């Protein structure tokens, strides 16, 4: 996704493309691979609103994953 100035819109760092042989299991073509290993499939609305528009900081899944990363790294 390009803006007028050529800068790319930031995407969620947890967003992963689906392999072609798994498309029937993931209807939107992507999934969220969270740091704790869990997989989450965003709805079409979430994908359009958060994942690919730079608003992933507003996503509950993103905030929870970042919180857990912070807590775990604080224990190390």
PDB file of N, CA, C and O in Angstrom:
ATOM      1  N   UNK A   1       0.841  -1.169   0.000  1.00  0.00           N
ATOM      2  CA  UNK A   1       0.000   0.000   0.000  1.00  0.00           C
ATOM      3  C   UNK A   1       0.887   1.232   0.000  1.00  0.00           C
ATOM      4  O   UNK A   1       1.733   1.407   0.877  1.00  0.00           O
ATOM      5  N   UNK A   2       0.687   2.056  -0.966  1.00  0.00           N
ATOM      6  CA  UNK A   2       1.523   3.235  -1.115  1.00  0.00           C
ATOM      7  C   UNK A   2       0.729   4.497  -0.822  1.00  0.00           C
ATOM      8  O   UNK A   2      -0.453   4.598  -1.150  1.00  0.00           O
ATOM      9  N   UNK A   3       1.393   5.444  -0.208  1.00  0.00           N
ATOM     10  CA  UNK A   3       0.820   6.774  -0.038  1.00  0.00           C
ATOM     11  C   UNK A   3       1.360   7.649  -1.158  1.00  0.00           C
ATOM     12  O   UNK A   3       2.206   7.210  -1.936  1.00  0.00           O
ATOM     13  N   UNK A   4       0.891   8.850  -1.243  1.00  0.00           N
ATOM     14  CA  UNK A   4       1.328   9.756  -2.275  1.00  0.00           C
ATOM     15  C   UNK A   4       2.817  10.062  -2.227  1.00  0.00           C
ATOM     16  O   UNK A   4       3.425  10.299  -3.271  1.00  0.00           O
ATOM     17  N   UNK A   5       3.420  10.062  -1.041  1.00  0.00           N
ATOM     18  CA  UNK A   5       4.835  10.401  -0.925  1.00  0.00           C
ATOM     19  C   UNK A   5       5.748   9.184  -1.078  1.00  0.00           C
ATOM     20  O   UNK A   5       6.962   9.304  -0.919  1.00  0.00           O
ATOM     21  N   UNK A   6       5.188   8.029  -1.379  1.00  0.00           N
ATOM     22  CA  UNK A   6       5.985   6.830  -1.588  1.00  0.00           C
ATOM     23  C   UNK A   6       6.263   6.043  -0.318  1.00  0.00           C
ATOM     24  O   UNK A   6       6.871   4.975  -0.385  1.00  0.00           O
ATOM     25  N   UNK A   7       5.835   6.540   0.836  1.00  0.00           N
ATOM     26  CA  UNK A   7       6.042   5.822   2.095  1.00  0.00           C
ATOM     27  C   UNK A   7       5.033   4.686   2.201  1.00  0.00           C
ATOM     28  O   UNK A   7       3.869   4.838   1.829  1.00  0.00           O
ATOM     29  N   UNK A   8       5.487   3.558   2.707  1.00  0.00           N
ATOM     30  CA  UNK A   8       4.606   2.413   2.844  1.00  0.00           C
ATOM     31  C   UNK A   8       3.819   2.510   4.145  1.00  0.00           C
ATOM     32  O   UNK A   8       4.369   2.892   5.178  1.00  0.00           O
ATOM     33  N   UNK A   9       2.531   2.165   4.099  1.00  0.00           N
ATOM     34  CA  UNK A   9       1.701   2.154   5.301  1.00  0.00           C
ATOM     35  C   UNK A   9       2.172   1.029   6.212  1.00  0.00           C
ATOM     36  O   UNK A   9       2.309  -0.110   5.767  1.00  0.00           O
ATOM     37  N   UNK A  10       2.421   1.334   7.483  1.00  0.00           N
ATOM     38  CA  UNK A  10       2.892   0.269   8.381  1.00  0.00           C
ATOM     39  C   UNK A  10       1.827  -0.801   8.584  1.00  0.00           C
ATOM     40  O   UNK A  10       0.649  -0.504   8.783  1.00  0.00           O
ATOM     41  N   UNK A  11       2.270  -2.047   8.529  1.00  0.00           N
ATOM     42  CA  UNK A  11       1.382  -3.186   8.763  1.00  0.00           C
ATOM     43  C   UNK A  11       1.685  -3.758  10.129  1.00  0.00           C
ATOM     44  O   UNK A  11       2.757  -3.528  10.688  1.00  0.00           O
ATOM     45  N   UNK A  12       0.749  -4.493  10.655  1.00  0.00           N
ATOM     46  CA  UNK A  12       0.957  -5.159  11.932  1.00  0.00           C
ATOM     47  C   UNK A  12       2.126  -6.139  11.811  1.00  0.00           C
ATOM     48  O   UNK A  12       2.188  -6.910  10.854  1.00  0.00           O
ATOM     49  N   UNK A  13       3.046  -6.115  12.764  1.00  0.00           N
ATOM     50  CA  UNK A  13       4.201  -7.014  12.689  1.00  0.00           C
ATOM     51  C   UNK A  13       3.846  -8.485  12.901  1.00  0.00           C
ATOM     52  O   UNK A  13       4.661  -9.361  12.609  1.00  0.00           O
ATOM     53  N   UNK A  14       2.660  -8.767  13.395  1.00  0.00           N
ATOM     54  CA  UNK A  14       2.243 -10.143  13.641  1.00  0.00           C
ATOM     55  C   UNK A  14       1.494 -10.752  12.458  1.00  0.00           C
ATOM     56  O   UNK A  14       1.195 -11.946  12.471  1.00  0.00           O
ATOM     57  N   UNK A  15       1.191  -9.960  11.447  1.00  0.00           N
ATOM     58  CA  UNK A  15       0.426 -10.414  10.293  1.00  0.00           C
ATOM     59  C   UNK A  15       1.293 -11.274   9.377  1.00  0.00           C
ATOM     60  O   UNK A  15       2.386 -10.869   8.980  1.00  0.00           O
ATOM     61  N   UNK A  16       0.796 -12.461   9.047  1.00  0.00           N
ATOM     62  CA  UNK A  16       1.538 -13.405   8.193  1.00  0.00           C
ATOM     63  C   UNK A  16       0.663 -13.840   7.029  1.00  0.00           C
ATOM     64  O   UNK A  16      -0.542 -14.019   7.205  1.00  0.00           O
ATOM     65  N   UNK A  17       1.239 -14.014   5.840  1.00  0.00           N
ATOM     66  CA  UNK A  17       0.457 -14.530   4.710  1.00  0.00           C
ATOM     67  C   UNK A  17       0.212 -16.024   4.878  1.00  0.00           C
ATOM     68  O   UNK A  17       0.991 -16.730   5.518  1.00  0.00           O
ATOM     69  N   UNK A  18      -0.872 -16.486   4.297  1.00  0.00           N
ATOM     70  CA  UNK A  18      -1.240 -17.901   4.355  1.00  0.00           C
ATOM     71  C   UNK A  18      -0.649 -18.612   3.150  1.00  0.00           C
ATOM     72  O   UNK A  18      -0.676 -18.087   2.036  1.00  0.00           O
ATOM     73  N   UNK A  19      -0.116 -19.805   3.372  1.00  0.00           N
ATOM     74  CA  UNK A  19       0.362 -20.622   2.256  1.00  0.00           C
ATOM     75  C   UNK A  19      -0.816 -20.992   1.369  1.00  0.00           C
ATOM     76  O   UNK A  19      -1.942 -21.132   1.847  1.00  0.00           O
ATOM     77  N   UNK A  20      -0.560 -21.146   0.102  1.00  0.00           N
ATOM     78  CA  UNK A  20      -1.614 -21.414  -0.871  1.00  0.00           C
ATOM     79  C   UNK A  20      -2.421 -22.675  -0.543  1.00  0.00           C
ATOM     80  O   UNK A  20      -3.621 -22.725  -0.810  1.00  0.00           O
ATOM     81  N   UNK A  21      -1.774 -23.683   0.028  1.00  0.00           N
ATOM     82  CA  UNK A  21      -2.495 -24.929   0.323  1.00  0.00           C
ATOM     83  C   UNK A  21      -3.358 -24.825   1.578  1.00  0.00           C
ATOM     84  O   UNK A  21      -4.045 -25.785   1.926  1.00  0.00           O
ATOM     85  N   UNK A  22      -3.338 -23.685   2.262  1.00  0.00           N
ATOM     86  CA  UNK A  22      -4.133 -23.498   3.485  1.00  0.00           C
ATOM     87  C   UNK A  22      -5.193 -22.411   3.342  1.00  0.00           C
ATOM     88  O   UNK A  22      -5.806 -22.022   4.336  1.00  0.00           O
ATOM     89  N   UNK A  23      -5.419 -21.918   2.138  1.00  0.00           N
ATOM     90  CA  UNK A  23      -6.339 -20.804   1.939  1.00  0.00           C
ATOM     91  C   UNK A  23      -7.767 -21.110   2.383  1.00  0.00           C
ATOM     92  O   UNK A  23      -8.474 -20.209   2.834  1.00  0.00           O
ATOM     93  N   UNK A  24      -8.202 -22.365   2.263  1.00  0.00           N
ATOM     94  CA  UNK A  24      -9.576 -22.680   2.671  1.00  0.00           C
ATOM     95  C   UNK A  24      -9.775 -22.552   4.176  1.00  0.00           C
ATOM     96  O   UNK A  24     -10.899 -22.333   4.629  1.00  0.00           O
ATOM     97  N   UNK A  25      -8.719 -22.683   4.949  1.00  0.00           N
ATOM     98  CA  UNK A  25      -8.815 -22.559   6.405  1.00  0.00           C
ATOM     99  C   UNK A  25      -8.729 -21.102   6.865  1.00  0.00           C
ATOM    100  O   UNK A  25      -9.160 -20.772   7.970  1.00  0.00           O
ATOM    101  N   UNK A  26      -8.178 -20.238   6.027  1.00  0.00           N
ATOM    102  CA  UNK A  26      -7.985 -18.833   6.379  1.00  0.00           C
ATOM    103  C   UNK A  26      -8.633 -17.966   5.301  1.00  0.00           C
ATOM    104  O   UNK A  26      -7.977 -17.618   4.318  1.00  0.00           O
ATOM    105  N   UNK A  27      -9.885 -17.619   5.464  1.00  0.00           N
ATOM    106  CA  UNK A  27     -10.636 -16.963   4.396  1.00  0.00           C
ATOM    107  C   UNK A  27     -10.131 -15.578   3.990  1.00  0.00           C
ATOM    108  O   UNK A  27     -10.449 -15.119   2.893  1.00  0.00           O
ATOM    109  N   UNK A  28      -9.358 -14.902   4.835  1.00  0.00           N
ATOM    110  CA  UNK A  28      -8.881 -13.569   4.464  1.00  0.00           C
ATOM    111  C   UNK A  28      -7.462 -13.589   3.906  1.00  0.00           C
ATOM    112  O   UNK A  28      -6.937 -12.538   3.539  1.00  0.00           O
ATOM    113  N   UNK A  29      -6.828 -14.759   3.834  1.00  0.00           N
ATOM    114  CA  UNK A  29      -5.511 -14.875   3.234  1.00  0.00           C
ATOM    115  C   UNK A  29      -4.341 -14.540   4.138  1.00  0.00           C
ATOM    116  O   UNK A  29      -3.185 -14.635   3.725  1.00  0.00           O
ATOM    117  N   UNK A  30      -4.637 -14.146   5.377  1.00  0.00           N
ATOM    118  CA  UNK A  30      -3.589 -13.831   6.355  1.00  0.00           C
ATOM    119  C   UNK A  30      -4.037 -14.304   7.732  1.00  0.00           C
ATOM    120  O   UNK A  30      -5.209 -14.617   7.944  1.00  0.00           O
ATOM    121  N   UNK A  31      -3.100 -14.350   8.652  1.00  0.00           N
ATOM    122  CA  UNK A  31      -3.417 -14.667  10.038  1.00  0.00           C
ATOM    123  C   UNK A  31      -2.444 -13.921  10.940  1.00  0.00           C
ATOM    124  O   UNK A  31      -1.426 -13.414  10.469  1.00  0.00           O
ATOM    125  N   UNK A  32      -2.744 -13.851  12.220  1.00  0.00           N
ATOM    126  CA  UNK A  32      -1.864 -13.215  13.195  1.00  0.00           C
ATOM    127  C   UNK A  32      -1.103 -14.324  13.913  1.00  0.00           C
ATOM    128  O   UNK A  32      -1.706 -15.206  14.523  1.00  0.00           O
ATOM    129  N   UNK A  33       0.215 -14.274  13.838  1.00  0.00           N
ATOM    130  CA  UNK A  33       1.074 -15.202  14.576  1.00  0.00           C
ATOM    131  C   UNK A  33       1.588 -14.435  15.785  1.00  0.00           C
ATOM    132  O   UNK A  33       2.528 -13.649  15.672  1.00  0.00           O
ATOM    133  N   UNK A  34       0.976 -14.660  16.935  1.00  0.00           N
ATOM    134  CA  UNK A  34       1.332 -13.932  18.142  1.00  0.00           C
ATOM    135  C   UNK A  34       2.597 -14.505  18.768  1.00  0.00           C
ATOM    136  O   UNK A  34       2.906 -15.678  18.556  1.00  0.00           O
ATOM    137  N   UNK A  35       3.326 -13.712  19.527  1.00  0.00           N
ATOM    138  CA  UNK A  35       4.606 -14.149  20.091  1.00  0.00           C
ATOM    139  C   UNK A  35       4.515 -15.389  20.986  1.00  0.00           C
ATOM    140  O   UNK A  35       5.481 -16.142  21.101  1.00  0.00           O
ATOM    141  N   UNK A  36       3.377 -15.597  21.607  1.00  0.00           N
ATOM    142  CA  UNK A  36       3.239 -16.763  22.481  1.00  0.00           C
ATOM    143  C   UNK A  36       2.896 -18.033  21.707  1.00  0.00           C
ATOM    144  O   UNK A  36       2.673 -19.086  22.303  1.00  0.00           O
ATOM    145  N   UNK A  37       2.854 -17.929  20.359  1.00  0.00           N
ATOM    146  CA  UNK A  37       2.599 -19.095  19.528  1.00  0.00           C
ATOM    147  C   UNK A  37       1.156 -19.241  19.076  1.00  0.00           C
ATOM    148  O   UNK A  37       0.859 -20.031  18.180  1.00  0.00           O
ATOM    149  N   UNK A  38       0.262 -18.484  19.691  1.00  0.00           N
ATOM    150  CA  UNK A  38      -1.140 -18.577  19.290  1.00  0.00           C
ATOM    151  C   UNK A  38      -1.339 -17.985  17.905  1.00  0.00           C
ATOM    152  O   UNK A  38      -0.615 -17.083  17.482  1.00  0.00           O
ATOM    153  N   UNK A  39      -2.333 -18.513  17.212  1.00  0.00           N
ATOM    154  CA  UNK A  39      -2.700 -18.023  15.893  1.00  0.00           C
ATOM    155  C   UNK A  39      -4.101 -17.447  15.999  1.00  0.00           C
ATOM    156  O   UNK A  39      -4.990 -18.042  16.607  1.00  0.00           O
ATOM    157  N   UNK A  40      -4.282 -16.286  15.401  1.00  0.00           N
ATOM    158  CA  UNK A  40      -5.576 -15.623  15.418  1.00  0.00           C
ATOM    159  C   UNK A  40      -5.921 -15.241  13.987  1.00  0.00           C
ATOM    160  O   UNK A  40      -5.067 -14.734  13.260  1.00  0.00           O
ATOM    161  N   UNK A  41      -7.144 -15.475  13.578  1.00  0.00           N
ATOM    162  CA  UNK A  41      -7.589 -15.119  12.235  1.00  0.00           C
ATOM    163  C   UNK A  41      -8.430 -13.847  12.342  1.00  0.00           C
ATOM    164  O   UNK A  41      -9.508 -13.868  12.935  1.00  0.00           O
ATOM    165  N   UNK A  42      -7.949 -12.748  11.775  1.00  0.00           N
ATOM    166  CA  UNK A  42      -8.731 -11.514  11.841  1.00  0.00           C
ATOM    167  C   UNK A  42      -9.940 -11.574  10.915  1.00  0.00           C
ATOM    168  O   UNK A  42      -9.901 -12.212   9.864  1.00  0.00           O
ATOM    169  N   UNK A  43     -10.997 -10.910  11.316  1.00  0.00           N
ATOM    170  CA  UNK A  43     -12.156 -10.809  10.425  1.00  0.00           C
ATOM    171  C   UNK A  43     -11.807  -9.846   9.288  1.00  0.00           C
ATOM    172  O   UNK A  43     -10.806  -9.132   9.355  1.00  0.00           O
ATOM    173  N   UNK A  44     -12.628  -9.833   8.265  1.00  0.00           N
ATOM    174  CA  UNK A  44     -12.394  -8.901   7.159  1.00  0.00           C
ATOM    175  C   UNK A  44     -12.428  -7.456   7.655  1.00  0.00           C
ATOM    176  O   UNK A  44     -11.636  -6.623   7.213  1.00  0.00           O
ATOM    177  N   UNK A  45     -13.351  -7.162   8.579  1.00  0.00           N
ATOM    178  CA  UNK A  45     -13.445  -5.811   9.130  1.00  0.00           C
ATOM    179  C   UNK A  45     -12.188  -5.437   9.916  1.00  0.00           C
ATOM    180  O   UNK A  45     -11.673  -4.327   9.778  1.00  0.00           O
ATOM    181  N   UNK A  46     -11.694  -6.367  10.744  1.00  0.00           N
ATOM    182  CA  UNK A  46     -10.466  -6.098  11.502  1.00  0.00           C
ATOM    183  C   UNK A  46      -9.279  -5.897  10.573  1.00  0.00           C
ATOM    184  O   UNK A  46      -8.451  -5.015  10.800  1.00  0.00           O
ATOM    185  N   UNK A  47      -9.195  -6.706   9.535  1.00  0.00           N
ATOM    186  CA  UNK A  47      -8.108  -6.597   8.573  1.00  0.00           C
ATOM    187  C   UNK A  47      -8.114  -5.212   7.923  1.00  0.00           C
ATOM    188  O   UNK A  47      -7.071  -4.569   7.805  1.00  0.00           O
ATOM    189  N   UNK A  48      -9.283  -4.767   7.510  1.00  0.00           N
ATOM    190  CA  UNK A  48      -9.402  -3.463   6.854  1.00  0.00           C
ATOM    191  C   UNK A  48      -9.208  -2.306   7.834  1.00  0.00           C
ATOM    192  O   UNK A  48      -8.685  -1.257   7.458  1.00  0.00           O
ATOM    193  N   UNK A  49      -9.621  -2.491   9.075  1.00  0.00           N
ATOM    194  CA  UNK A  49      -9.570  -1.389  10.045  1.00  0.00           C
ATOM    195  C   UNK A  49      -8.228  -1.276  10.757  1.00  0.00           C
ATOM    196  O   UNK A  49      -7.748  -0.167  10.989  1.00  0.00           O
ATOM    197  N   UNK A  50      -7.611  -2.411  11.109  1.00  0.00           N
ATOM    198  CA  UNK A  50      -6.411  -2.382  11.940  1.00  0.00           C
ATOM    199  C   UNK A  50      -5.142  -2.866  11.233  1.00  0.00           C
ATOM    200  O   UNK A  50      -4.133  -2.161  11.209  1.00  0.00           O
ATOM    201  N   UNK A  51      -5.195  -4.045  10.670  1.00  0.00           N
ATOM    202  CA  UNK A  51      -3.990  -4.786  10.272  1.00  0.00           C
ATOM    203  C   UNK A  51      -3.175  -4.136   9.165  1.00  0.00           C
ATOM    204  O   UNK A  51      -1.945  -4.163   9.210  1.00  0.00           O
ATOM    205  N   UNK A  52      -3.827  -3.561   8.189  1.00  0.00           N
ATOM    206  CA  UNK A  52      -3.113  -3.076   7.009  1.00  0.00           C
ATOM    207  C   UNK A  52      -3.148  -1.558   6.855  1.00  0.00           C
ATOM    208  O   UNK A  52      -2.676  -1.033   5.846  1.00  0.00           O
ATOM    209  N   UNK A  53      -3.693  -0.853   7.823  1.00  0.00           N
ATOM    210  CA  UNK A  53      -3.853   0.599   7.698  1.00  0.00           C
ATOM    211  C   UNK A  53      -2.965   1.397   8.634  1.00  0.00           C
ATOM    212  O   UNK A  53      -3.024   2.626   8.651  1.00  0.00           O
ATOM    213  N   UNK A  54      -2.140   0.707   9.417  1.00  0.00           N
ATOM    214  CA  UNK A  54      -1.302   1.419  10.369  1.00  0.00           C
ATOM    215  C   UNK A  54      -1.979   1.652  11.705  1.00  0.00           C
ATOM    216  O   UNK A  54      -1.410   2.302  12.582  1.00  0.00           O
ATOM    217  N   UNK A  55      -3.183   1.134  11.873  1.00  0.00           N
ATOM    218  CA  UNK A  55      -3.922   1.303  13.131  1.00  0.00           C
ATOM    219  C   UNK A  55      -3.863   0.044  13.994  1.00  0.00           C
ATOM    220  O   UNK A  55      -4.710  -0.151  14.865  1.00  0.00           O
ATOM    221  N   UNK A  56      -2.868  -0.810  13.756  1.00  0.00           N
ATOM    222  CA  UNK A  56      -2.780  -2.062  14.509  1.00  0.00           C
ATOM    223  C   UNK A  56      -2.556  -1.817  15.997  1.00  0.00           C
ATOM    224  O   UNK A  56      -2.803  -2.713  16.804  1.00  0.00           O
ATOM    225  N   UNK A  57      -2.092  -0.625  16.382  1.00  0.00           N
ATOM    226  CA  UNK A  57      -1.911  -0.307  17.803  1.00  0.00           C
ATOM    227  C   UNK A  57      -3.249  -0.258  18.538  1.00  0.00           C
ATOM    228  O   UNK A  57      -3.281  -0.355  19.765  1.00  0.00           O
ATOM    229  N   UNK A  58      -4.348  -0.109  17.809  1.00  0.00           N
ATOM    230  CA  UNK A  58      -5.684  -0.086  18.408  1.00  0.00           C
ATOM    231  C   UNK A  58      -6.305  -1.475  18.534  1.00  0.00           C
ATOM    232  O   UNK A  58      -7.355  -1.625  19.159  1.00  0.00           O
ATOM    233  N   UNK A  59      -5.680  -2.478  17.956  1.00  0.00           N
ATOM    234  CA  UNK A  59      -6.198  -3.849  17.974  1.00  0.00           C
ATOM    235  C   UNK A  59      -5.982  -4.477  19.355  1.00  0.00           C
ATOM    236  O   UNK A  59      -4.893  -4.381  19.922  1.00  0.00           O
ATOM    237  N   UNK A  60      -7.000  -5.104  19.877  1.00  0.00           N
ATOM    238  CA  UNK A  60      -6.903  -5.744  21.193  1.00  0.00           C
ATOM    239  C   UNK A  60      -5.854  -6.858  21.187  1.00  0.00           C
ATOM    240  O   UNK A  60      -5.091  -6.990  22.144  1.00  0.00           O
ATOM    241  N   UNK A  61      -5.810  -7.653  20.130  1.00  0.00           N
ATOM    242  CA  UNK A  61      -4.828  -8.731  20.031  1.00  0.00           C
ATOM    243  C   UNK A  61      -3.404  -8.197  20.024  1.00  0.00           C
ATOM    244  O   UNK A  61      -2.527  -8.769  20.671  1.00  0.00           O
ATOM    245  N   UNK A  62      -3.163  -7.116  19.304  1.00  0.00           N
ATOM    246  CA  UNK A  62      -1.839  -6.497  19.253  1.00  0.00           C
ATOM    247  C   UNK A  62      -1.438  -5.975  20.629  1.00  0.00           C
ATOM    248  O   UNK A  62      -0.320  -6.209  21.088  1.00  0.00           O
ATOM    249  N   UNK A  63      -2.353  -5.268  21.281  1.00  0.00           N
ATOM    250  CA  UNK A  63      -2.043  -4.700  22.609  1.00  0.00           C
ATOM    251  C   UNK A  63      -1.768  -5.798  23.628  1.00  0.00           C
ATOM    252  O   UNK A  63      -0.854  -5.671  24.444  1.00  0.00           O
ATOM    253  N   UNK A  64      -2.541  -6.863  23.589  1.00  0.00           N
ATOM    254  CA  UNK A  64      -2.324  -7.975  24.512  1.00  0.00           C
ATOM    255  C   UNK A  64      -0.966  -8.631  24.264  1.00  0.00           C
ATOM    256  O   UNK A  64      -0.241  -8.940  25.209  1.00  0.00           O
ATOM    257  N   UNK A  65      -0.627  -8.841  23.001  1.00  0.00           N
ATOM    258  CA  UNK A  65       0.651  -9.462  22.661  1.00  0.00           C
ATOM    259  C   UNK A  65       1.815  -8.579  23.100  1.00  0.00           C
ATOM    260  O   UNK A  65       2.802  -9.084  23.636  1.00  0.00           O
ATOM    261  N   UNK A  66       1.716  -7.276  22.884  1.00  0.00           N
ATOM    262  CA  UNK A  66       2.780  -6.358  23.293  1.00  0.00           C
ATOM    263  C   UNK A  66       2.918  -6.320  24.812  1.00  0.00           C
ATOM    264  O   UNK A  66       4.028  -6.261  25.340  1.00  0.00           O
ATOM    265  N   UNK A  67       1.791  -6.354  25.506  1.00  0.00           N
ATOM    266  CA  UNK A  67       1.831  -6.384  26.973  1.00  0.00           C
ATOM    267  C   UNK A  67       2.556  -7.642  27.451  1.00  0.00           C
ATOM    268  O   UNK A  67       3.426  -7.570  28.318  1.00  0.00           O
ATOM    269  N   UNK A  68       2.195  -8.791  26.884  1.00  0.00           N
ATOM    270  CA  UNK A  68       2.832 -10.048  27.288  1.00  0.00           C
ATOM    271  C   UNK A  68       4.321 -10.037  26.966  1.00  0.00           C
ATOM    272  O   UNK A  68       5.126 -10.533  27.754  1.00  0.00           O
ATOM    273  N   UNK A  69       4.701  -9.473  25.809  1.00  0.00           N
ATOM    274  CA  UNK A  69       6.119  -9.373  25.476  1.00  0.00           C
ATOM    275  C   UNK A  69       6.862  -8.531  26.508  1.00  0.00           C
ATOM    276  O   UNK A  69       7.977  -8.868  26.907  1.00  0.00           O
ATOM    277  N   UNK A  70       6.242  -7.434  26.938  1.00  0.00           N
ATOM    278  CA  UNK A  70       6.851  -6.549  27.930  1.00  0.00           C
ATOM    279  C   UNK A  70       7.017  -7.257  29.271  1.00  0.00           C
ATOM    280  O   UNK A  70       8.068  -7.160  29.904  1.00  0.00           O
ATOM    281  N   UNK A  71       5.980  -7.967  29.701  1.00  0.00           N
ATOM    282  CA  UNK A  71       6.037  -8.677  30.979  1.00  0.00           C
ATOM    283  C   UNK A  71       7.093  -9.764  30.949  1.00  0.00           C
ATOM    284  O   UNK A  71       7.880  -9.892  31.887  1.00  0.00           O
ATOM    285  N   UNK A  72       7.116 -10.548  29.883  1.00  0.00           N
ATOM    286  CA  UNK A  72       8.077 -11.650  29.772  1.00  0.00           C
ATOM    287  C   UNK A  72       9.493 -11.118  29.692  1.00  0.00           C
ATOM    288  O   UNK A  72      10.386 -11.661  30.341  1.00  0.00           O
ATOM    289  N   UNK A  73       9.726 -10.067  28.912  1.00  0.00           N
ATOM    290  CA  UNK A  73      11.082  -9.526  28.799  1.00  0.00           C
ATOM    291  C   UNK A  73      11.522  -8.901  30.124  1.00  0.00           C
ATOM    292  O   UNK A  73      12.718  -8.851  30.409  1.00  0.00           O
ATOM    293  N   UNK A  74      10.591  -8.433  30.922  1.00  0.00           N
ATOM    294  CA  UNK A  74      10.929  -7.869  32.237  1.00  0.00           C
ATOM    295  C   UNK A  74      11.340  -8.945  33.230  1.00  0.00           C
ATOM    296  O   UNK A  74      12.032  -8.657  34.207  1.00  0.00           O
ATOM    297  N   UNK A  75      10.919 -10.186  32.988  1.00  0.00           N
ATOM    298  CA  UNK A  75      11.265 -11.284  33.885  1.00  0.00           C
ATOM    299  C   UNK A  75      12.612 -11.888  33.543  1.00  0.00           C
ATOM    300  O   UNK A  75      13.219 -12.560  34.377  1.00  0.00           O
ATOM    301  N   UNK A  76      13.088 -11.660  32.333  1.00  0.00           N
ATOM    302  CA  UNK A  76      14.347 -12.268  31.886  1.00  0.00           C
ATOM    303  C   UNK A  76      15.562 -11.608  32.502  1.00  0.00           C
ATOM    304  O   UNK A  76      16.692 -12.010  32.221  1.00  0.00           O
TER     305      UNK A  76
END
